[in-house]
């Protein structure tokens, strides 16, 4: 993407030189086609990016890992989060997980950063976030979901954040879940199949 931008800049410089400096008028023969083709490439790239975002819209899910890890028997378990990730993937969605800073300590007895938690979950580190110590995970979860046009798997209602995140009131934006008779259930199972 940087190549077409560089060509665009040089094309504009060539046009300016060709119009304002008489000795460089021949540059117009090269600058106009270069400008045109760099704009075509940039517009096509932007259209492809928009198309990819539209395809992904609604197919991304952010999991509130610190909430979901307590779903099974009220005991924090990484296996619970892994099972949720697997279910979401089986339903055709791509999941990312965001944890509070103390999640690693709760689950393993010591702090775990993004890549360590990702390794434990079997996910790439770019799909797992452990927020910094002293920072609540809620705003990170809400901002990530907003930025990615994703929904959130959690049993938290984020009432403290509702004024700044009106999307929380949209039906299906927050996906509840839990265990019934030892089996994972998600509201997603019933609504999207």
C-alpha positions as CSV (number, residue, x, y, z in Angstrom):
1,X,0.0,0.0,0.0
2,X,2.9,2.3,0.6
3,X,4.1,2.0,-3.0
4,X,1.0,3.6,-4.6
5,X,1.1,6.4,-2.0
6,X,4.8,7.2,-2.9
7,X,3.9,7.2,-6.6
8,X,1.0,9.5,-5.9
9,X,3.2,11.9,-4.0
10,X,5.9,12.0,-6.7
11,X,3.2,12.3,-9.4
12,X,1.7,15.4,-7.6
13,X,5.3,16.8,-7.3
14,X,5.8,16.2,-11.0
15,X,2.6,17.9,-11.9
16,X,3.5,20.9,-9.8
17,X,7.0,21.1,-11.3
18,X,5.6,20.7,-14.9
19,X,3.1,23.5,-14.4
20,X,5.1,25.9,-12.5
21,X,8.6,25.4,-13.8
22,X,8.9,25.8,-17.6
23,X,12.0,23.6,-17.8
24,X,10.1,20.6,-16.4
25,X,7.0,20.7,-18.6
26,X,7.9,17.3,-20.1
27,X,7.2,15.8,-16.7
28,X,3.5,16.2,-17.3
29,X,3.7,13.4,-19.8
30,X,4.7,11.0,-17.1
31,X,3.1,12.6,-14.0
32,X,-0.5,12.5,-15.3
33,X,-0.6,8.7,-16.1
34,X,1.3,8.0,-12.9
35,X,-1.2,10.0,-10.9
36,X,-4.1,8.2,-12.6
37,X,-2.8,4.7,-12.0
38,X,-1.8,5.4,-8.4
39,X,-5.3,6.6,-7.7
40,X,-6.8,3.6,-9.3
41,X,-4.7,1.3,-7.2
42,X,-5.5,3.2,-4.0
43,X,-9.2,3.2,-4.7
44,X,-9.2,-0.5,-5.5
45,X,-7.3,-1.3,-2.3
46,X,-9.8,0.8,-0.3
47,X,-12.7,-1.0,-1.9
48,X,-11.2,-4.4,-1.1
49,X,-10.6,-3.4,2.5
50,X,-14.2,-2.2,2.8
51,X,-15.4,-5.5,1.3
52,X,-13.3,-7.5,3.7
53,X,-14.7,-5.4,6.7
54,X,-18.3,-6.0,5.5
55,X,-17.7,-9.7,5.1
56,X,-16.3,-9.9,8.6
57,X,-19.0,-7.7,10.1
58,X,-21.0,-9.8,12.5
59,X,-18.6,-12.7,12.1
60,X,-16.3,-11.6,14.9
61,X,-16.9,-12.2,18.5
62,X,-15.0,-10.9,21.5
63,X,-15.1,-13.1,24.6
64,X,-15.0,-11.6,28.1
65,X,-12.5,-14.2,29.3
66,X,-12.5,-13.2,32.9
67,X,-16.3,-13.6,33.0
68,X,-16.5,-16.7,30.9
69,X,-13.8,-18.6,32.8
70,X,-16.2,-18.8,35.8
71,X,-19.2,-20.3,33.9
72,X,-18.6,-23.9,34.7
73,X,-19.4,-24.7,38.4
74,X,-18.4,-21.1,39.3
75,X,-14.8,-22.3,39.3
76,X,-12.3,-20.4,37.0
77,X,-11.1,-22.8,34.3
78,X,-9.2,-22.1,31.1
79,X,-10.9,-25.2,29.6
80,X,-14.2,-23.3,29.8
81,X,-12.9,-20.5,27.7
82,X,-11.4,-22.9,25.2
83,X,-14.7,-24.7,24.9
84,X,-16.4,-21.4,24.2
85,X,-13.8,-20.5,21.5
86,X,-14.3,-24.0,19.9
87,X,-18.1,-23.6,19.9
88,X,-17.9,-20.1,18.3
89,X,-15.4,-21.4,15.7
90,X,-17.7,-24.3,14.9
91,X,-20.5,-21.9,14.3
92,X,-18.4,-20.0,11.7
93,X,-17.2,-17.1,13.8
94,X,-13.8,-15.9,14.7
95,X,-13.2,-15.3,18.4
96,X,-10.8,-13.1,20.3
97,X,-10.5,-13.2,24.1
98,X,-9.8,-10.4,26.5
99,X,-8.8,-11.0,30.1
100,X,-8.3,-8.9,33.2
101,X,-4.6,-8.7,34.3
102,X,-5.1,-11.1,37.2
103,X,-6.6,-13.9,35.0
104,X,-3.3,-15.7,34.6
105,X,-2.7,-15.6,38.3
106,X,-6.2,-16.9,39.1
107,X,-5.9,-19.7,36.5
108,X,-2.2,-20.7,36.9
109,X,-0.9,-19.0,40.0
110,X,1.2,-16.5,38.1
111,X,0.9,-13.6,35.7
112,X,0.4,-14.5,32.0
113,X,0.8,-12.0,29.2
114,X,-1.0,-12.1,25.8
115,X,1.1,-14.8,24.1
116,X,1.3,-17.0,27.2
117,X,-2.5,-17.0,27.6
118,X,-2.8,-17.5,23.8
119,X,-0.6,-20.5,24.0
120,X,-2.6,-21.9,26.9
121,X,-5.8,-21.4,24.8
122,X,-4.3,-22.6,21.6
123,X,-4.9,-19.2,20.0
124,X,-2.5,-16.9,18.2
125,X,-1.3,-14.1,20.5
126,X,-3.0,-11.5,18.3
127,X,-6.4,-12.9,19.3
128,X,-5.7,-12.7,23.1
129,X,-5.4,-9.6,25.2
130,X,-4.5,-9.4,28.8
131,X,-5.1,-5.8,30.0
132,X,-2.5,-4.0,32.0
133,X,-2.5,-4.3,35.8
134,X,-4.8,-1.7,37.3
135,X,-6.8,-1.3,34.1
136,X,-10.3,-2.8,33.9
137,X,-10.9,-5.1,31.0
138,X,-14.5,-3.8,30.4
139,X,-13.5,-0.7,28.4
140,X,-11.0,-2.7,26.3
141,X,-13.6,-5.3,25.6
142,X,-16.2,-2.7,24.6
143,X,-13.8,-0.7,22.5
144,X,-12.5,-3.8,20.7
145,X,-16.0,-5.0,19.9
146,X,-16.9,-1.5,18.6
147,X,-13.8,-1.2,16.5
148,X,-14.2,-4.7,15.0
149,X,-18.0,-4.5,14.6
150,X,-18.1,-7.6,16.8
151,X,-20.5,-8.9,19.4
152,X,-19.5,-9.9,23.0
153,X,-19.8,-13.3,24.8
154,X,-20.4,-12.5,28.4
155,X,-22.9,-12.7,31.2
156,X,-21.9,-9.2,32.3
157,X,-24.4,-6.4,31.4
158,X,-21.8,-3.6,31.5
159,X,-24.4,-1.3,33.2
160,X,-21.6,1.1,34.3
161,X,-20.7,1.6,30.6
162,X,-24.1,1.8,29.0
163,X,-24.1,5.6,28.6
164,X,-21.0,5.5,26.5
165,X,-21.8,2.3,24.6
166,X,-25.4,2.5,23.3
167,X,-24.8,-0.6,21.3
168,X,-25.1,-2.6,24.5
169,X,-28.9,-2.2,24.3
170,X,-29.1,-3.8,20.8
171,X,-30.6,-7.3,21.0
172,X,-28.0,-10.0,20.5
173,X,-25.0,-7.7,21.0
174,X,-24.2,-9.3,24.3
175,X,-24.3,-13.1,24.0
176,X,-25.1,-14.9,27.2
177,X,-24.0,-18.4,28.0
178,X,-23.3,-21.0,30.7
179,X,-23.6,-24.6,31.5
180,X,-26.7,-26.7,31.9
181,X,-26.5,-30.3,32.9
182,X,-22.7,-30.1,32.2
183,X,-23.2,-28.9,28.6
184,X,-22.2,-25.4,27.3
185,X,-25.0,-23.3,25.9
186,X,-24.8,-19.9,24.2
187,X,-27.6,-17.7,23.1
188,X,-25.7,-17.7,19.8
189,X,-26.7,-21.4,19.3
190,X,-30.4,-20.6,19.2
191,X,-30.4,-17.3,17.3
192,X,-27.9,-17.9,14.4
193,X,-28.4,-21.4,13.2
